[in-house]
Amino acid sequence: MTTLNDTMNLEKESQGIKKKRKIPSEISILLVLIGISIMFEILGWIFVGQSFLMNMSRLQIIVLQVSVIGIIAIGVTMVIITGGIDLSSGSVVAMSAMIAATFAQSSSWPKVLFPTLTDLPFVVPLIVGLAVGALAGFVNGWLITKTKIPPFIATLGMMVSARGVARWYTDGSPVSGFTKEFAMLGNALDRWMPVVIFIVVAIIFHVVMRYTRFGKFTYAIGANPQAARVSGINIDRHLIKVYTIAGLLVGLAAMVAIARIKTAQAGMGLMYELDAIAAAVIGGVSLSGGRGRIAGTVIGALILGVMLSGFTFLRIDAYYQDIIKGAIIVVAVVIDQQRQNKRKKTT
């Protein structure tokens, strides 16, 4: 009978950790990031006449934008490693933001939606936002494990429903006028707080995925669900945990986003789910499950942010940016498929 140790060994093998391998995949991805940055630096001097990398304001904007998507992408990474997918992230951002924002308003704001909920401690809207995100993730996990519908369908349904709740909750009206304490969540440390939160979250889940049973179980389920089940892993319970944590991180990203821009709108978060998936895939996470690392996802998010900022810097229209971003995702998936085929031939 397959033991838990066998499953853990399978997890290590599925990550592509081989003794013969000299350069870790994260280093390769980091070199790509450096190469792209240098490319935009050169193109900047040729076509724009100024530096791309030596502008601190631009670099700050890049990392601030990456922080929100990166927090979401960390949760999405864990979902994809299990062999699943989450298409609801963007809509859950909007739903969490709209509901939590009504708990963050100041009584001095002229358009308070719920007067009895004003001037609350900043932890109240924070907890509400996290709870809404976690609840959405729990529902996703429950639907996938209990009804056995594909993750694509379950999270697609949540994507539509969450967006509807976000619009219904305030009849489509934006929510602003947050307390100073809550706004600090996105503006403290000279506006670097979102970056600090992103780094802390990335470090925590890097450790969790590399050195805990939770991480080993996550990789085992994605690599070989049947072997994981035989080894004694409660797959349904673990998947619910993974999707719940992913939802929790979406809620956290929503809180950071609205605290930074100081407003919440029902239309926010559009395409965030695809950006998060793109960051994970560019970072080396396999859509087939069982492989990928948080460090790779962080670098993938940075690559995505640098590219989008670089395109804007070179005055490339947004339409072309979307086309190029889509092409990059396809290329990353093709490369992953080729790697899988190569592994199958060598085993």
ZIBEL-V168815 format. One line per field, one symbol per residue. phi: phi as a letter, one per 20 degrees, with the letter a starting at -180 (. if undefined). burial: I if it has 9 or more other C-alpha atoms within 8 Angstrom, else O. A space follows every 10 residues. Layout:
phi: ???
burial: ???
This chain:
phi: .fefffffff fffffmecff fedfffffff ffgfffffff ffffffddnb eeeedfffff ffffffgfff ffffffgfff ffndbceegf ffgfffffff ffedfeffff dfecgfdele gfffffffff fffffffffg ffffeeemef ggffffffgf ffffffffgc lnffdcmfff ffffgdcfll meggffffff fffgfffgfe ccfgffffff fffbgfffff fofefgffff fffffffgff ffffffffff emaccfefnf mfffffffff fffnfefenn cpcfgfffff ffgfffffff ffgemegfff ffffffffff ffffffffff fffffee
burial: OOOIOOIIOI IIIIIOOOOO OOOOOIOIII OIIOOIIOOI IOIIIOOOOO IIIOOOOIIO OIIIIIIIII IIIIIIIIII IIIIIIIIII IIIIIIIIII IIIIIIIOOO OIOOOOIIII OIOIIIOIII IIIIIIIIII IIIIIOOOIO IIOIIIIIII OIIOIIIOII OIOIIIIIIO OIIIIIIIOO IIIIIOIIOO IIOOIIIIIO OIOOIIIIII IIIIIOIIII IOIOIOOIII IIIIIIIIII IIIIIIIIII OIIIIIOIIO OIIOIIIIII IIIIIIIOII IIIIIIIIII IIIIIIIIII IIIIOIOOOO IOOOOOOIIO OIIOOIOOOO OOOOOOO
